[in-house]
Amino acid sequence: MALKNIASRVKVKICGQTSVEDCEMSVKHGADFLGVVLDVDWSPRSLSVWDAVPIFSVFGSKTFLLTFNREVDGVLLEAVASLKPCALQLTGQEPVETVAKLAEKTGLLIFKSIHLRPEGEGNADDVVERAVALMRSYTDAGAGGFVLDTASKGMYGGTGVKSDWGLAARVVAESAVPVFIAGGINPENVAMAAAIPGIYGVDLASGVEFSKGKKSEEKLAALFDNFRQA
């Protein structure tokens, strides 16, 4: 499975889904992809395999399964086989060997999260150099795409914190595979995020919630209104 590197338009992924109802609402407003977090202790949006089954049974063809620093073992492979996601997204500090094993054993498209620092933190050239080096290593190992997200206060994704999108654009320009931009995207800035040169899509969770893990129809409507105008 592969995604076209050049999309006909920028895609929208609404992540951190916790219910079929929120997935239906997200798709109704225009979401191209959804995301479900699996068994991540620190995430308020994490679901067990059992709780995730209803979502994947309806929306599996457009839903990413997100894991964090998981071993490639029978438990994970059984979960993947049961849920049948459209792609796997590895959101931690997984080694390249994990990407290679999962690509081989599941046959799924593997997206790897690359974490940038919050906007204003770190040396710009160092941030870009590190991210590009990681992307190249993961691409060589079989990654079919990336999510440029923000790490903040011990959380890797789902932070609601924005990175420096100018630096993100420099990283995207070096990728041979599709890249989503994530971190701090909301209805007010989605047009700016969608304008980052070369991105495949925008990826967000907290920016369209009324509480953690619960999507807001009002915010979803505003997000897609502003996105379409852009």
Backbone bond lengths (Angstrom), bond angles and torsions (degrees), N, CA, C in turn:
res aa  C-N    CA-C-N  psi(-1)  N-CA   C-N-CA  omega(-1)  CA-C   N-CA-C  phi
1 M - - - 1.461 - - 1.521 110.02 -
2 A 1.312 116.76 141.99 1.468 120.12 178.75 1.515 109.70 -150.51
3 L 1.305 115.38 153.63 1.458 121.01 173.27 1.513 107.65 -104.72
4 K 1.314 116.23 145.01 1.452 119.44 175.99 1.517 109.13 -63.13
5 N 1.306 116.42 134.24 1.459 119.93 -178.90 1.527 111.14 -66.95
6 I 1.329 116.92 -32.90 1.450 120.03 177.04 1.524 107.97 -108.28
7 A 1.309 116.69 108.26 1.462 120.87 -178.38 1.520 110.03 -80.13
8 S 1.348 115.60 153.57 1.461 119.04 175.83 1.522 110.38 -65.14
9 R 1.304 116.48 -27.14 1.461 122.77 172.25 1.518 107.18 -154.47
10 V 1.306 115.94 165.87 1.464 120.14 177.09 1.528 109.20 -66.24
11 K 1.316 116.72 132.54 1.458 122.61 -178.85 1.533 110.44 -88.58
12 V 1.332 115.23 161.16 1.461 120.92 177.66 1.526 109.12 -125.09
13 K 1.325 115.65 125.59 1.467 122.29 177.04 1.526 108.29 -115.08
14 I 1.323 115.70 121.62 1.467 120.84 177.59 1.520 107.32 -102.38
15 C 1.314 115.25 110.41 1.455 121.66 -170.72 1.533 111.15 -101.52
16 G 1.341 115.09 177.43 1.458 120.27 179.10 1.505 113.23 66.91
17 Q 1.323 117.45 33.71 1.460 121.29 -179.48 1.525 110.31 -73.82
18 T 1.331 115.87 139.66 1.470 119.84 -178.70 1.523 113.33 -128.09
19 S 1.334 117.72 -0.88 1.466 119.46 -179.49 1.521 110.27 -153.79
20 V 1.324 115.67 154.79 1.459 121.22 175.37 1.522 109.92 -61.50
21 E 1.324 116.74 -38.03 1.461 120.95 -178.17 1.527 111.48 -62.01
22 D 1.328 116.79 -42.68 1.466 119.64 178.80 1.525 111.32 -68.66
23 C 1.334 116.51 -34.81 1.466 119.84 176.35 1.527 110.29 -64.30
24 E 1.326 116.73 -44.69 1.467 120.89 178.79 1.528 110.40 -59.32
25 M 1.318 116.08 -42.64 1.455 121.16 -179.30 1.530 110.40 -65.32
26 S 1.330 116.87 -42.15 1.465 121.02 -179.77 1.524 111.03 -63.85
27 V 1.324 116.73 -44.69 1.463 121.05 -179.18 1.522 110.34 -68.06
28 K 1.316 116.87 -39.27 1.466 120.80 178.98 1.527 111.13 -57.48
29 H 1.308 116.52 -38.45 1.465 119.66 -178.58 1.530 112.78 -82.24
30 G 1.346 117.76 -13.82 1.460 118.26 173.79 1.507 117.08 131.46
31 A 1.326 119.03 7.40 1.465 120.44 -178.91 1.523 110.62 -62.13
32 D 1.326 116.48 132.52 1.461 122.10 174.78 1.517 111.48 -83.72
33 F 1.329 115.82 -35.92 1.454 121.67 -179.21 1.528 109.75 -136.56
34 L 1.338 114.31 157.68 1.459 122.62 175.95 1.525 107.61 -124.14
35 G 1.328 116.04 167.80 1.456 119.54 177.37 1.514 110.54 -143.60
36 V 1.335 116.12 139.07 1.465 122.28 178.07 1.523 108.75 -126.07
37 V 1.321 116.26 129.50 1.463 123.07 179.01 1.522 108.78 -87.76
38 L 1.328 116.61 129.55 1.455 121.20 -176.60 1.527 112.04 -111.14
39 D 1.339 116.30 117.84 1.467 122.93 170.38 1.523 114.21 50.85
40 V 1.321 116.14 52.95 1.467 121.66 176.20 1.523 107.30 -113.72
41 D 1.330 116.86 108.99 1.461 122.02 -170.09 1.523 114.17 -55.78
42 W 1.339 116.37 -40.22 1.457 118.83 -173.08 1.521 113.39 -84.00
43 S 1.320 117.25 -7.07 1.466 119.64 -177.02 1.520 111.66 -91.07
44 P 1.334 118.00 127.19 1.471 120.61 177.00 1.532 112.14 -71.96
45 R 1.340 116.90 -6.98 1.472 121.11 -178.55 1.526 112.03 -106.68
46 S 1.320 117.32 8.99 1.451 121.28 -175.34 1.528 112.14 -74.60
47 L 1.337 115.43 140.33 1.458 121.82 176.11 1.523 109.66 -121.05
48 S 1.337 115.18 155.88 1.462 120.57 169.37 1.523 108.41 -81.37
49 V 1.317 116.40 166.88 1.462 119.96 176.15 1.520 110.08 -56.58
50 W 1.315 115.97 -44.07 1.468 120.74 -178.27 1.526 111.10 -58.77
51 D 1.322 116.40 -45.43 1.467 120.21 -178.56 1.529 112.10 -71.69
52 A 1.328 116.33 -24.70 1.465 120.23 -178.44 1.519 113.04 -81.94
53 V 1.333 117.93 -19.81 1.466 121.27 -175.46 1.526 113.24 -54.10
54 P 1.342 120.36 -47.23 1.468 118.99 -179.02 1.529 113.46 -59.41
55 I 1.334 117.04 -37.56 1.467 119.74 179.24 1.524 110.77 -65.70
56 F 1.331 116.87 -48.21 1.457 119.80 -176.80 1.522 112.38 -70.99
57 S 1.322 117.51 -27.41 1.458 119.05 178.67 1.520 111.55 -66.89
58 V 1.335 117.09 -26.20 1.462 121.69 179.96 1.528 111.67 -99.51
59 F 1.328 116.85 -41.61 1.469 121.31 -169.94 1.525 114.02 -119.23
60 G 1.325 117.10 18.93 1.463 119.77 -175.79 1.512 114.81 -57.13
61 S 1.329 117.30 -30.17 1.468 120.36 -176.05 1.515 113.01 -70.10
62 K 1.354 117.44 -13.09 1.462 119.69 178.95 1.532 112.20 -130.91
63 T 1.331 116.69 16.97 1.465 119.51 -175.51 1.520 112.35 -114.15
64 F 1.337 114.89 125.96 1.457 122.84 174.06 1.530 109.37 -81.59
65 L 1.321 116.75 142.25 1.455 122.05 173.08 1.519 107.83 -103.08
66 L 1.340 116.88 121.18 1.461 122.25 -175.64 1.522 110.29 -102.07
67 T 1.330 116.36 128.90 1.451 121.74 175.37 1.526 109.37 -125.48
68 F 1.330 115.14 165.98 1.466 120.32 -177.55 1.514 109.90 -135.92
69 N 1.334 115.86 111.66 1.469 122.62 174.86 1.536 113.27 51.83
70 R 1.323 116.50 41.80 1.463 120.93 179.92 1.523 111.18 -88.47
71 E 1.323 114.88 144.11 1.463 120.37 170.76 1.526 109.03 -74.00
72 V 1.320 115.76 148.13 1.466 119.84 175.65 1.522 106.89 -83.76
73 D 1.319 115.48 88.37 1.458 120.53 -177.51 1.526 109.93 -127.45
74 G 1.316 115.67 -177.54 1.449 120.67 -177.81 1.514 113.32 -61.72
75 V 1.330 117.03 -33.62 1.468 120.77 -178.99 1.520 110.19 -65.27
76 L 1.325 117.04 -47.26 1.460 120.43 180.00 1.530 111.13 -66.89
77 L 1.324 116.84 -44.61 1.465 119.64 -178.30 1.524 111.17 -65.04
78 E 1.320 116.95 -34.77 1.465 120.11 177.01 1.525 110.61 -67.17
79 A 1.333 116.58 -39.60 1.463 120.50 178.12 1.525 110.68 -62.94
80 V 1.329 116.41 -43.71 1.461 120.62 179.24 1.524 110.75 -63.27
81 A 1.321 116.62 -43.56 1.461 120.71 179.89 1.517 111.29 -64.54
82 S 1.326 116.52 -35.16 1.463 120.78 -179.43 1.523 112.44 -72.93
83 L 1.340 116.32 -42.47 1.462 120.17 -174.01 1.532 113.14 -85.23
84 K 1.313 116.76 -29.78 1.475 121.75 179.32 1.542 112.22 54.63
85 P 1.327 117.78 59.65 1.471 120.79 177.64 1.528 110.96 -70.65
86 C 1.326 115.84 164.96 1.469 118.77 176.40 1.519 110.95 -79.82
87 A 1.337 116.87 -21.40 1.464 121.49 179.82 1.517 108.67 -162.53
88 L 1.328 115.27 159.50 1.461 121.47 172.83 1.516 108.63 -107.10
89 Q 1.333 115.89 140.18 1.463 120.31 174.86 1.515 108.14 -122.56
90 L 1.320 116.12 119.63 1.458 122.41 -179.99 1.518 107.95 -95.97
91 T 1.325 117.01 117.35 1.463 120.90 -167.37 1.523 114.53 -106.49
92 G 1.332 117.62 3.55 1.460 119.72 -177.05 1.519 113.23 -106.92
93 Q 1.341 114.82 -138.55 1.458 121.03 179.06 1.535 109.58 -111.61
94 E 1.307 115.42 42.79 1.459 120.97 -176.65 1.526 111.26 -61.01
95 P 1.343 117.01 137.89 1.478 119.89 178.31 1.526 110.56 -72.54
96 V 1.315 115.54 163.38 1.469 119.85 -179.32 1.521 111.11 -60.31
97 E 1.326 117.35 -28.70 1.462 120.44 179.87 1.526 111.62 -62.80
98 T 1.330 116.60 -34.14 1.461 120.27 178.68 1.520 110.95 -65.89
99 V 1.321 115.93 -42.13 1.466 120.05 176.96 1.524 110.24 -59.74
100 A 1.307 116.50 -47.39 1.460 120.97 -178.17 1.529 111.41 -62.43
101 K 1.334 117.05 -43.47 1.466 120.80 -179.08 1.518 111.44 -64.98
102 L 1.338 116.54 -44.42 1.459 118.91 -178.04 1.527 111.60 -68.45
103 A 1.313 116.83 -37.60 1.457 119.60 177.38 1.526 110.56 -61.85
104 E 1.336 115.45 -41.17 1.462 120.06 -178.71 1.522 112.12 -71.76
105 K 1.340 116.44 -44.69 1.462 120.17 -171.92 1.527 113.96 -81.20
106 T 1.341 117.45 -25.25 1.463 119.47 -177.75 1.520 113.31 -105.67
107 G 1.320 117.23 -25.35 1.455 120.40 -175.58 1.514 113.48 71.29
108 L 1.333 116.70 10.10 1.460 121.25 -177.79 1.530 111.43 -91.82
109 L 1.302 114.62 160.98 1.456 121.16 171.69 1.526 107.96 -71.06
110 I 1.313 116.88 128.56 1.462 121.99 -178.76 1.520 109.25 -107.62
111 F 1.335 115.86 119.94 1.458 121.94 172.10 1.519 108.11 -101.70
112 K 1.320 116.39 137.39 1.470 120.78 177.72 1.519 109.29 -114.81
113 S 1.317 116.43 128.22 1.461 120.33 173.97 1.527 109.49 -75.14
114 I 1.318 115.52 133.51 1.459 122.75 172.49 1.519 106.25 -115.27
115 H 1.324 116.89 124.52 1.462 120.01 -171.57 1.524 111.81 -99.63
116 L 1.308 114.51 122.60 1.451 122.05 173.47 1.519 109.00 -96.26
117 R 1.319 116.07 159.92 1.462 119.82 177.36 1.518 110.06 -79.46
118 P 1.335 116.71 158.44 1.473 119.02 175.52 1.522 111.10 -55.15
119 E 1.301 115.76 151.14 1.460 121.88 -178.32 1.522 111.00 -51.98
120 G 1.339 116.26 130.24 1.462 121.14 178.36 1.510 114.32 94.27
121 E 1.339 118.25 -6.67 1.458 121.00 -179.28 1.527 110.73 -105.07
122 G 1.321 116.70 134.74 1.457 121.58 174.43 1.519 113.65 88.66
123 N 1.334 114.54 159.57 1.452 121.85 177.20 1.516 109.38 -75.14
124 A 1.336 117.05 128.25 1.465 121.71 -173.09 1.524 112.27 -57.83
125 D 1.327 116.72 -49.15 1.462 119.48 -176.86 1.523 111.49 -64.53
126 D 1.334 117.00 -37.63 1.464 120.87 178.52 1.522 110.86 -65.03
127 V 1.332 116.50 -41.48 1.468 121.59 179.78 1.523 110.14 -60.64
128 V 1.321 116.40 -47.87 1.464 121.03 -178.52 1.522 110.63 -65.97
129 E 1.317 117.09 -46.30 1.465 120.87 -177.86 1.525 111.08 -59.69
130 R 1.331 116.66 -43.78 1.465 120.43 -179.34 1.524 110.74 -65.05
131 A 1.329 116.66 -45.64 1.464 120.42 -177.58 1.527 111.34 -63.85
132 V 1.310 116.84 -42.83 1.467 120.63 -179.51 1.527 110.91 -65.33
133 A 1.328 116.67 -40.86 1.466 120.23 178.72 1.527 110.49 -62.57
134 L 1.330 116.83 -42.46 1.461 120.45 177.97 1.526 110.90 -62.61
135 M 1.328 116.73 -45.41 1.456 120.18 -179.84 1.517 111.71 -58.64
136 R 1.313 117.03 -43.47 1.457 120.00 -178.79 1.528 111.20 -64.40
137 S 1.328 116.59 -40.00 1.468 119.95 178.99 1.528 110.93 -64.82
138 Y 1.321 116.17 -44.44 1.462 119.68 -179.07 1.533 111.80 -69.88
139 T 1.315 117.33 -35.65 1.464 119.97 176.86 1.525 110.18 -63.29
140 D 1.307 116.76 -43.13 1.463 121.01 178.10 1.535 110.92 -61.49
141 A 1.346 116.61 -30.19 1.463 121.07 -179.02 1.525 112.60 -83.17
142 G 1.330 117.26 -7.65 1.463 119.51 176.87 1.506 116.01 117.64
143 A 1.335 118.45 4.27 1.464 119.60 177.20 1.532 109.21 -64.34
144 G 1.344 115.16 136.69 1.454 119.97 -179.18 1.505 113.63 -103.16
145 G 1.337 116.96 1.11 1.456 120.39 179.40 1.515 110.69 -178.57
146 F 1.336 115.80 170.70 1.460 121.36 -177.90 1.522 111.04 -137.48
147 V 1.331 114.20 157.62 1.462 122.01 170.06 1.521 106.45 -124.61
148 L 1.329 116.57 115.08 1.462 120.32 175.18 1.514 108.18 -84.26
149 D 1.324 116.23 108.00 1.460 121.91 -174.61 1.524 109.14 -119.97
150 T 1.326 116.35 -179.32 1.456 122.05 -178.83 1.522 110.07 -115.78
151 A 1.320 116.32 132.16 1.458 121.94 172.82 1.529 108.16 -99.85
152 S 1.327 115.75 129.39 1.466 119.50 -178.17 1.517 110.42 -154.39
153 K 1.332 115.89 131.13 1.465 122.89 174.96 1.527 112.49 53.72
154 G 1.342 115.44 43.58 1.450 120.32 176.05 1.507 115.41 80.30
155 M 1.331 117.81 2.04 1.457 121.51 177.78 1.521 109.87 -107.71
156 Y 1.319 115.39 137.81 1.458 121.26 -178.90 1.528 108.52 -115.63
157 G 1.334 114.58 87.13 1.459 120.77 -173.95 1.517 110.54 97.69
158 G 1.326 115.41 155.89 1.466 120.34 -179.49 1.507 113.15 68.31
159 T 1.332 117.18 20.99 1.457 120.89 -175.25 1.523 113.11 -86.24
160 G 1.325 116.88 -23.57 1.463 120.28 -172.85 1.515 112.51 72.09
161 V 1.346 116.57 12.73 1.457 121.82 -177.51 1.526 109.10 -106.05
162 K 1.319 116.07 134.75 1.462 122.80 -176.94 1.530 110.73 -88.74
163 S 1.336 115.77 141.04 1.460 120.61 170.76 1.527 108.45 -92.55
164 D 1.316 116.50 -176.47 1.464 121.32 177.06 1.530 107.97 -82.32
165 W 1.322 117.02 107.76 1.462 120.07 -174.60 1.521 112.20 -72.04
166 G 1.306 117.94 -19.66 1.453 120.21 172.33 1.520 110.44 -66.06
167 L 1.324 116.33 -42.59 1.468 120.15 175.91 1.525 110.65 -68.47
168 A 1.320 116.33 -38.30 1.467 120.14 178.37 1.522 110.52 -58.59
169 A 1.335 116.58 -40.71 1.468 120.39 179.62 1.527 110.64 -61.53
170 R 1.324 116.84 -37.27 1.470 120.30 178.41 1.523 110.47 -65.66
171 V 1.317 116.74 -37.18 1.464 120.71 178.95 1.527 110.20 -69.99
172 V 1.329 116.64 -46.06 1.468 121.17 -179.86 1.524 111.12 -56.42
173 A 1.320 115.89 -39.20 1.464 120.42 -177.74 1.526 112.68 -61.51
174 E 1.328 117.24 -20.16 1.460 121.09 -177.78 1.528 112.79 -96.59
175 S 1.325 117.62 -0.30 1.461 120.44 -175.59 1.523 111.84 -90.66
176 A 1.333 115.07 138.09 1.458 121.01 176.97 1.527 111.73 -91.95
177 V 1.342 117.11 -3.30 1.468 121.98 -177.20 1.530 109.00 -130.44
178 P 1.343 117.67 166.80 1.471 120.17 -177.06 1.531 113.52 -59.90
179 V 1.330 115.38 144.99 1.466 121.85 179.71 1.531 109.93 -132.22
180 F 1.329 115.40 127.78 1.455 121.94 169.37 1.527 108.57 -92.55
181 I 1.323 116.71 148.49 1.466 121.27 170.21 1.523 108.01 -106.05
182 A 1.327 116.43 135.32 1.465 122.14 -178.47 1.524 108.90 -138.06
183 G 1.320 115.44 170.63 1.460 120.82 176.66 1.510 112.50 100.41
184 G 1.319 116.97 103.57 1.458 121.39 173.54 1.517 115.31 75.18
185 I 1.325 118.41 16.17 1.466 120.51 178.82 1.518 109.25 -82.79
186 N 1.315 116.05 137.68 1.466 122.02 -178.52 1.531 109.06 -150.18
187 P 1.334 118.23 177.04 1.465 119.18 -178.90 1.528 114.16 -56.78
188 E 1.330 117.23 -32.16 1.461 120.64 -176.43 1.522 113.19 -73.39
189 N 1.332 118.17 -30.32 1.471 118.88 -175.50 1.524 113.90 -117.63
190 V 1.344 117.66 7.37 1.465 119.18 -176.77 1.523 111.78 -61.91
191 A 1.331 117.81 -33.60 1.467 119.83 178.99 1.527 110.65 -63.32
192 M 1.327 116.77 -39.79 1.465 120.92 178.13 1.529 110.48 -66.71
193 A 1.345 116.23 -40.85 1.463 119.76 179.08 1.520 110.80 -64.20
194 A 1.334 116.37 -42.82 1.461 120.92 -178.15 1.525 112.54 -66.47
195 A 1.334 116.24 -18.47 1.466 120.62 -178.59 1.524 112.90 -89.00
196 I 1.331 118.40 -1.20 1.460 120.40 177.64 1.524 108.59 -63.00
197 P 1.317 118.52 122.45 1.471 121.17 -174.94 1.526 112.40 -58.18
198 G 1.316 115.66 131.00 1.458 121.05 170.91 1.507 117.07 86.98
199 I 1.336 119.27 -6.34 1.454 118.38 -177.00 1.523 111.00 -72.02
200 Y 1.318 114.51 150.70 1.457 121.35 176.18 1.524 110.32 -84.01
201 G 1.350 116.03 -37.81 1.453 118.65 -177.48 1.509 112.99 -166.15
202 V 1.336 114.38 171.00 1.460 122.08 173.63 1.524 108.18 -108.11
203 D 1.318 115.66 147.28 1.466 121.73 -171.39 1.524 107.39 -136.03
204 L 1.323 117.81 123.38 1.459 119.11 -177.07 1.512 112.03 -150.76
205 A 1.328 115.50 159.97 1.461 122.62 177.73 1.526 109.67 -136.19
206 S 1.337 116.75 -68.93 1.468 120.20 -173.17 1.517 113.09 -63.25
207 G 1.339 117.65 -26.21 1.461 120.51 -177.30 1.512 114.93 -67.01
208 V 1.348 117.36 -12.89 1.467 120.06 178.31 1.532 110.66 -125.88
209 E 1.330 116.33 33.30 1.465 121.01 179.13 1.521 111.77 -114.27
210 F 1.349 115.52 150.62 1.465 119.74 169.85 1.521 110.57 -98.07
211 S 1.327 116.88 -18.30 1.457 123.70 168.63 1.518 106.37 -154.64
212 K 1.325 117.69 164.30 1.457 120.24 -173.17 1.527 111.04 -60.71
213 G 1.334 114.38 120.76 1.457 120.39 179.45 1.513 114.81 88.28
214 K 1.338 118.18 -2.63 1.459 121.94 -178.63 1.523 109.10 -120.42
215 K 1.327 116.07 117.83 1.462 120.93 -175.91 1.525 111.72 -79.58
216 S 1.335 114.23 146.30 1.462 122.55 179.52 1.518 109.52 -102.99
217 E 1.327 117.01 123.04 1.465 119.62 178.90 1.525 110.79 -64.70
218 E 1.315 116.58 -37.58 1.466 120.24 178.79 1.524 111.02 -61.45
219 K 1.327 117.20 -44.22 1.466 120.50 -179.05 1.526 111.27 -71.36
220 L 1.331 117.06 -36.79 1.458 119.36 176.51 1.525 110.94 -62.55
221 A 1.332 116.12 -44.24 1.466 120.00 179.27 1.522 110.90 -60.96
222 A 1.335 116.42 -43.65 1.467 120.41 179.83 1.520 110.59 -65.84
223 L 1.329 116.64 -40.38 1.467 120.25 179.86 1.525 110.46 -59.15
224 F 1.317 116.88 -50.44 1.460 119.04 -175.26 1.530 112.19 -74.16
225 D 1.307 118.52 -28.54 1.461 120.26 172.70 1.516 110.16 -61.19
226 N 1.323 115.96 -48.76 1.470 120.20 -178.20 1.528 110.90 -69.80
227 F 1.305 116.68 -35.11 1.465 121.01 179.23 1.536 109.90 -64.56
228 R 1.300 117.30 -46.07 1.470 120.24 -177.71 1.521 111.29 -67.52
229 Q 1.319 117.02 -34.93 1.471 119.77 177.84 1.522 110.41 -66.04
230 A 1.344 115.41 -30.13 1.473 118.93 -179.80 1.514 111.28 -74.18
